[in-house]
Amino acid sequence: MAQYRIVSGSVAVISIQNPPVNALSAAVREGLLLSVRAAASDPLVRSVVISGHNGPFCGGADIKEFGNVSHLESGPHLVEIFESVEALAKPVVAAIEGFALGGGLELALACHYRFGHSEARVGLPEVSLGLLPGAGGSQRLPRLLGVRAALDMIVTGRHVAAGEALKLGLLDRLTDGNTVDAAVRFAQSAEGKPLDDRRLGNRPCPPLENIDAFFEEALIHARGRARGAAAPLACVQAVRGAATLPFLKGMELEKRLMETLMTSGQAQASRYCFFTERGAARWTTPTGARWDTCRARPISTAAVIGLGTMGRGITVALARAGLSVVAVETQEHQLDEAQRAVSRMLKGGGGVSYSADLQAAAGADLVVEAVFEDMAVKEEIFKQLSSVCKPGALLATNTSSLDIDRLASCTLRPEQVLGLHFFAPAHVMRLLEVVSGPRTSPQTVAAAMQLGRRMGKVSVAVGNCPGFVGNRMLKPYLEQAYFLLEEGASPELVDAALEEFGFPMGVFKMSDLSGLDIGWRVRKEEGLTGPGVTADQPMRTRRGRRYSPLGDLMCEEGRYGQKTGRGWYLYDRPGARVARSDPWLRSFLEEYRERHGLLARRIDQQEVLERCLYALINEGFRVLEDGVAASPQNIDAIYVFGYGWPKHRGGPMFYAAQVGLARVLEGLEKYHKAHPDSPHLQPCSLLRRLVASGSPPIHKWSEVVKGHRSQL
Ligand SMILES: CC(C)(COP(=O)(O)OP(=O)(O)OC[C@H]1O[C@@H](n2cnc3c(N)ncnc32)[C@H](O)[C@@H]1OP(=O)(O)O)[C@@H](O)C(=O)NCCC(=O)NCCSC(=O)C[C@@H](O)CCCCCCCCCCCCC(=O)O
């Protein structure tokens, strides 16, 4: 839909009307084209302003139409509309408030002038949807900005603030006032002036020296960052077309590349991630609590207990969300250091006060305990908090795996106790697992979810079990990686397979980064290693199942990863980041295999991927079956935003659907037959039931899950 009105006697104002983001749906495209034609044919109209109704200019093409080719093809095409806008013989001014993104910016590029509000932002983020700007953006933007600046915007998809856009020449003018009024005044002043030179399709791209070398390098750079995603490479190709081909030829190239991307599995996966991220806000718990029926009590003050790395990050995240925070650290020397670190991160005080006394938490609406992962210490703190804090205050623990219900039992307000699993660094990472125990009230979940949103996090409501969702699924993945080393693989081989798949870091590099000692401590607490294990126990079996002591042996050697300069890889010094292969490790693994009578065999990347990923996915099905996650989409959001799962592969559960559930089941059956002592490879019953019911699409899985008792 587009509104059409004439103002000041000669200016046609066309206003895109499709809340909330004024996306270019078929109806909008229809309305837009009709309005442009009306303006062209009306002799009273001497100029045109295009704006967005009620604020935002336009969020781009309607992503909801992308899954359906018949939707895409109904109504006029964007390319055709934008050609008519550019060809209009009357000046057309885009009045950009809020944002002009994707097709929205492409529309503005087809206009002859661009006016922006000083707080607007513009960008071509199609790459993050597995696409390229497919309505002329890849051809017009380089003609306006030059190849370098345009390529940067198109390949990164970043949003550019109005001030920068003005400097780049992307916007012609900024205003702090009413953008449409300013654009109307300007349009009138431009009436009757020549427009040829304002039509970007008529302009050549500003020349660039050593063009071939430039694009070769750009391609190498993009390939290095793409982690297997095709869209960034297609973006480079399209911009190269803009730099080397006449406009219409460039448009043909853009169209060809777009058609390939649009129908790809990667674009489907990226689109799925877009909606999954937003869908997490519409949380439900199988106990009946829902986002739209629970009123959240507002939180305006918070206390953070424990100012180690996590506590500092959480303090920063809460302060940036506008909360008044009291940061408590009972160790005086740590308190000073933490205060300096937090102030540095916040670039000043930022509404944070500090105390060494737990009593300081008395007035807070929410307390986040962030001491180290020790149940006894946490229990003691929760006992104290229960009496110190005001009635109604929520008590949260930042933990990656401990039992929320046990902590709730230490208090007189179990319905107000929950887990907030932040990911390090807590002020940077997007994911927050909001963990409710069996007694946590829906209002408590609602308040935490709302707070997560204020902090800019993708917050996912999950149930209480060891490791919750993310770490619970990570365990079988890590376990298979260790087993593969025992069987003949090297850390380099395993990591290469996972990095080629698209993870930013393979499992062994990740383990070096986070510290091998963390898992060692957890295994000791679980009685899998350490003094509790009697000498007569076989080293490679625990509780009747296969166990790899490799991680424990590494820690006994003092190899904790990057922090000690040695782990699965070698580093130049403790704390250094560049991983090098370590000959010591090679001999260590050889000796280990010899000692345990293990014959090293040739392992290929496919086996690495299948063993590690299928074991993780299998646990994901168990998580669904147990009701610990409300949907496969929630699991995928957790993996994409917290564990580096590549967006262009959609998340583990989406990936399973894309590979084919029958194939995943078959793979698990094969590996379980070969490794019967590894229960994580035994296909779970939900996966079997889904396959038996014909592998329904992912949004229908919940129908098969239904009927199962939930723990959420
Ligand atoms: C805009 C935002 C920055 C706003 O953020 P905010 O936080 O305010 O709000 P939300 O993100 O929560 O969003 C609110 C609400 O709106 C929904 N939504 C947002 N954007 C869109 C959209 N573009 N389309 C549809 N819906 C949208 C969102 O889902 C929320 O609703 P929900 O119910 O989920 O809560 C932020 O939203 C944002 O960043 N949006 C995305 C911006 C973006 O990426 N834009 C680019 C879109 S892609 C594009 O524009 C492509 C064009 O370049 C060209 C298209 C040409 C097509 C040609 C096709 C040729 C191929 C043919 C295939 C041939 C097949 C064959 O061969 O057979």
The ligand as an ORCA input file, in Angstrom:
! r2SCAN-3c Opt
* xyz 0 1
  C      14.152     -3.002     10.073
  C      14.753     -3.431     11.375
  C      16.087     -2.749     11.608
  C      13.776     -3.038     12.510
  O      14.259     -3.511     13.733
  P      13.327     -3.526     15.029
  O      14.159     -4.048     16.144
  O      12.682     -2.203     15.168
  O      12.142     -4.537     14.720
  P      12.198     -6.095     14.458
  O      13.460     -6.505     13.881
  O      11.739     -6.786     15.687
  O      11.095     -6.237     13.331
  C       9.718     -5.941     13.597
  C       8.876     -6.904     12.813
  O       9.058     -6.651     11.415
  C       9.448     -7.820     10.743
  N      10.350     -7.427      9.649
  C      11.440     -6.676      9.727
  N      11.984     -6.477      8.525
  C      11.190     -7.132      7.657
  C      11.216     -7.296      6.243
  N      12.164     -6.736      5.485
  N      10.256     -8.048      5.692
  C       9.286     -8.610      6.438
  N       9.196     -8.484      7.775
  C      10.144     -7.750      8.361
  C      10.151     -8.655     11.797
  O      10.138    -10.004     11.451
  C       9.291     -8.340     13.020
  O       8.130     -9.111     12.945
  P       7.955    -10.383     13.860
  O       6.563    -10.811     13.618
  O       8.975    -11.377     13.362
  O       8.273     -9.960     15.250
  C      14.950     -4.948     11.402
  O      13.701     -5.568     11.405
  C      15.715     -5.461     10.226
  O      16.916     -5.437     10.238
  N      14.998     -5.952      9.220
  C      15.586     -6.584      8.048
  C      16.149     -5.589      7.100
  C      16.671     -6.288      5.882
  O      17.420     -7.216      5.977
  N      16.268     -5.824      4.721
  C      16.639     -6.425      3.469
  C      15.566     -7.315      2.995
  S      16.027     -8.226      1.564
  C      15.880     -7.115      0.286
  O      15.513     -6.017      0.494
  C      16.171     -7.676     -1.071
  C      16.286     -6.638     -2.145
  O      17.623     -6.260     -2.312
  C      15.883     -7.109     -3.534
  C      14.769     -8.042     -3.635
  C      14.569     -8.372     -5.095
  C      13.876     -9.669     -5.213
  C      14.130    -10.218     -6.567
  C      13.918    -11.682     -6.517
  C      14.577    -12.325     -7.715
  C      14.790    -13.771     -7.468
  C      13.688    -14.589     -8.047
  C      13.799    -16.007     -7.655
  C      13.549    -16.819     -8.845
  C      13.014    -18.110     -8.469
  C      13.073    -18.998     -9.641
  O      14.099    -19.012    -10.315
  O      12.091    -19.695     -9.848
*
